């Protein structure tokens, strides 16, 4: 893969192979020896790196519901070329999160309990159901891409018939659990540090995932551009960059207004472990990329947009890890650092995600429109918008 103006990615296959093998060996050790012997998790610190990784994966997968809603529900048809990569990103992201949860569970054989043992008062119950249902929705949204490749059209007609309620249901589910991950920490007001604990956590989680999800899909369109031909035209990339900047601005205003109203800005007046982590998160992930995206020259530059979106994703990762780990270290006044097995499993799963995305993009028409058969188009239910993840007109992508 090469992009004019961007660094060439080389040597990644042997690296990902090694990471996947190390992750597999670490996973075997985790299931053989148990959590206590293979992780640095304790009764006082039961959630660590893997939970932060779950938050990160779910947030970066937010491009799925964001782009699908924009194109299919709000008719922003100019973004049709990135619907499929957005859905694939979300699908792989959710599958990886499910895998991490299975590894993280003390009794992974009990994964089915939320299906039959309901606790409607628990946020975890709602999150579990949303994860399972939305992963199912994503599999149905992505299925037509595979079926088209295999020239199997009958199931596509069935999926097409339920496409509109399917999309609405998917957007609703994703909106619910993106914010619910923030709700998990509302039960620990005396433990989570004041720089991260706020009653607005669900809102902040939702706003930040929109910025990170859009940034992720922009990164993909840049990285997987072939022969200098843009997957998304420069003016449309610039529009997405503006939307990212707006989301960053809203997040920044809400975050600091909340700190001001709670009288917690004083926590930033002295340099400490927590204030430095906060400054790193805000500067790298929000302030610097926002300032960069204010300039049209950056928004229309491959290299400039690449740098800005990478910082947004990095800052998002800082935020989720700070919430899941750093902010909880003030009580019981102990520092948590993941074990090598925890790190190898996380890196291995990350490598699986990147490898799966690259493999699917190579063998399926994810980054190019695919012509559907005329029969499918003429039988579309009257009055329903045609979902672009099922049928798109073929046209050459013009380089910017």
N, C-alpha and C positions, 0 to 999 in steps of 0.2 A: 504494500500500500504506500502510495506517495501522494502528497498534496503540494502543489506549487506554493512556496512560501512557508511550508511547515516542515518540521523535522521528520525524516523518514524513519518509520518504525521497522527495525531489523532485529533479528535474533530473538524474537519473542516466543517462537515455538519451542525451542529447547528449554527456555526459562519456564514457560507455563507447564511443560511436561514434568519438569522437576518439581514444581510447586504442587501439581496435582498428585504426584506420587507421594510426596511428603505429607500432603493433606490426608491421603487415603491411609497411610501408615499411622498417622496421628489419630484418625477416626477409629481405626482398629484398636489402638491402645485405649482410647476413651471408653469404648464399649466393653473392652476386656477387663480393664482395671477399675473403671468407675470414675465419676467426676472428682471425688476427693483426692485420688491419687494422681490425677493427670491435669488438674487445673488449680489455679490459685483462688478459686471461689471458696467462700466460707459461709457459715450461717449468718454472719454479720454482713457479708457482702456476696449475696447469692446471685446477683446479676452483674455481668461484666462485659467483656469484649464482644461476646456473641450477641447479646441483646442490643448493644450499640450498633453492631453490624446489621441486625434486623431493621432497626430504625433507618439506617442509611440506605439499605436496599429498597425498602418500601418507598422512601422519599424519592430516590432516583428513578423509580418506576412510575412516578406520578405523571410522566409524559403520556402514558396510555390514556388515562381518562381525560387529561387536559386537551390533547390534540383531537381525540375522538369526539369530545363534546363540541369543540370549536368547529370542526368540519361537518360532522353529521347532524348535530343539533342546532348549531348557529350558522350553518351554511357558509363557513369561511373556506370556500372551495380551493382557494389558492394554496392551502397547505396540504392538499391531497397527497403529494409525493412523500410526505413524512408520516402519514398515518400508519402505514405498515411497519416501518422501523420503530415507531412509538409503541405500537401494540407488542412487537417482538421484545422490545426493551422491558416493558411491563411484565410480560409473560415470563421471561427468563428471571427477572428480578424476584417475582413472587415465588417461583419454583425454588430459587436459591434460599429465600427466606424460610420457606417450609422445611427445606433440608437442614438449615441451621437450627431451627426449632426442634426438629427431631433429635439432632445431636445434643442439643442443650437440655432436653427433658431428662429428668432423673429416671423416669420410666417411659422410654419412648414407645413401648408396647401399649401404653395407655393413651395414645394420641387420639383415639376415637371417643374418649369420654365426653368431650364437649357436645358431641352429636346427640347423646342420649341423657346426659346428666347436666341439665340446664341450671344455670344460676343467673337469673335475669338481673340480679343486683350487681353483678361483677362486670367490669369493663373488659376483662379477659374473655368472658363468654361472647360478648359482642364482637371483639376483635377476631376471635377464633372463627366464628361463623362468617364474618365478612371476608376473612382471608380465604376460606374454603370456597365460598360462593363466587368471589371475584376471580379467583384462579380458574374456576370453571367457566365463568363468562369470558375470560381472556382466551381460554382454549377454544371456545366456540368462535370467537372473533378471529383467531389466527388460523383456524382449521381451513377456511376457503383457500388460503395461500397454498397449503399442501395439496388440497383436493384439486385445485387448478393445475398444479404441476403434474399430478397423476392422471389428469383428464377425467376426473370423476365429478359429474355435475349434479346428480340427483340430490345428495345431501346439501349442496350449496343452495338449491331452491328452498329447502326446508329452513336453513339458517337465514336466508333472505327474507322469508315470510315473518320471522320473529325478530328481525334485525332492530327495529326501532325500540320495542320494549326492552330488548337485550341491552342496547346501548344505554338507555335511561337507567336501567337497573344497575349496570356496571358503574356508571358515573356516581350514582347514589351510594353504592357500596364503598367505592374508593374514597369518596368524600367523608363518609362516616368513619372509616378506620384510620385514614390519614390523621384526622384530628383526635381520634380516640387514643392513639399512641401517646399523645400529650396528656390525655386524661389519666393515664396510668400513674403519673407522678403527682397528681393532685392529692393522693392519700398520704404523702410524706412531707407535709409542710414544715415539720421540725427537723427533717433530715437533709433534704435537698437545699443546697446553698441558695441564698436569696437572689443571687445574680441569675439563677435559672428557674427557681420556683416562682410561679405566678399563676393566678386563676385563669390567665389568658393563654396558658400553655397549649390547649387544643387549637386556638386560633393561630398562634405563632407557628405551630407545627404545620398547619394547613397552608399558610401563606408561604413559608419557606420551601415546602415541597413543590409548589408551583414553580418557583424560581429555579430550583435544582432540576426538576423534571424537564423543563424547557431547555435548560443549559445542557443537559445530557443528550437530548435529541439533536441539538445544534452541533455538539461535538461529534456525534455520529455522522451527521451529514458532511462534516468537514473531513473526518478521518477516512470515510469510505468513498469519497469522491474519486472517480476513476478517470485517468487520462485527462485531468484538468477540467472535466465536465461536471458542472455543479448539479447535485441532487436537488438543491433548492436555490432558486435564483437569488442573486445578491440583494435585491430590494426586499425579498421576502425574509431572508435571513436578518436583514436590518430591522424589519418589523418585529420579528421574534426577539431580537436583542432589546428593542424598546419595551416589549412586554416584560422581559426579564428585569430591566431597569425599574419599571413601575412596581413589580412585585418586591424587589429589593428595597425600594423607597418606602413602600407601605410597611414592610416588616420592620425597617429601621425606626420609623416614626412610632409604630405601635410598641415596639420593644422599649424605647427610651421614655415614651410617655408613661408606660407602666412602671418603669424604674423610678421615674420622677414622682408619680402619684403614690408609690409605696415608700418613698423616702429612702430608696436604696442606691441612689447615685453616689452616696458617700462611700460605698464599697469600692468605688473606682478611684477614689482620691489617694489611696495608698497602694503601693506595689506589693502584691502578694501572689502566691501560687494561683489563687482563683482569679484575681484581677488580670494577671498576665494571660491566663487561658481565655478569659473573656475578650481581652483586647485582640488577641490573635484571631479568634473566631470572627469578631466584628470587622476588623480591618481587612483580613484576607478574603472573607466570604461575602462581605456586604459593601463596605465603604469604597475600597479600591476598585472593584469591578463596576460599581455603580458610577463612579466618577469616569472610568474609562468608557462606559457605554453611553455617556452623555455626548460623546464626540462622534459625529457621523463618520469620520475617517476610520475610527475603530470598528464601528458597526458594519462597515462595508469592506473591511479588511479581513482576509482569512486569518492571518497571523494574530491580528488584534483581537478578533472575536474568539479565536482559539484560547488565547491567554486569559481573557475575561471570563469565559465559561469554565475553564479549568479552575480558576480561583473561586468561582461560585460553588462548584462541586466540592472543592477542598474545604471551603468555609462551612458548607453544609455538613460535611463529615465531622469537622471540629465541633459544630453545634450539637450534633447527636451524641458524639462521644463525651462531650462535656456534660450533657444532661444525664447520660446513662452511667458515667463513671466519675468524672472530676467533681461534679457538684455533690456527689454522695459521699465523698471522702472526708468531709468535715465531721461526719458522725458515722461510725464510732471512732473518729479520729485515727484512721488508719489509711495507708496508701495501698491501693490495689494496682498490681501490674500483672498482666496475663502471663501464663506459662508458655513455654515454647510450643507445647501441643495445642494450646488455644490459638496461638499465632499461626502455626502451620495449617490448622484446619481452616481458619479464616482466609489465609492466602490461597490455599488449595481450592476452596469454594469460589473465590474471586476469579482464579484462573479458569475454572470450569465455566463460569459465566461468560468471560471474554472469548474463550475457545468456542463455546456453543454459539454465541452470536456470530463470530466470524465464519464458522462452518455453515450455519443456516443462510447467512447472507451470500455465501459463495455458491450454494446449491439451489436456493429458492429466490424467486423474483421479489425480494423485499425492497430494494432501493430502485425499482423501476416499475412504471405502471404496467399492468397486465390487461390485455383485452379480454373481455368476457364474451361468451357466445351470444349472438343476437337473441336466441331463444330465451335465455335467462333475463335479458333486459326487457323484453316485451311482456314478460309475465309478472313483472314487478307489481305488487299491490298498488292500486290507484291511490294517489294522494300521499304516498309515503316517500320520503327522500331515499334515494338509492345509496346504501352505505358504500363508501369508497374502499373499505377493506375487503369488499367482495368483488366489485367490478369497477374498473377504471378504464378510461379511454387511453390507448397507447399514443404517446407522442414523444418526440425526441426532446431530451432535456438540453436546453441551450446553455452553453458556458457563459458565465458572466464576464 
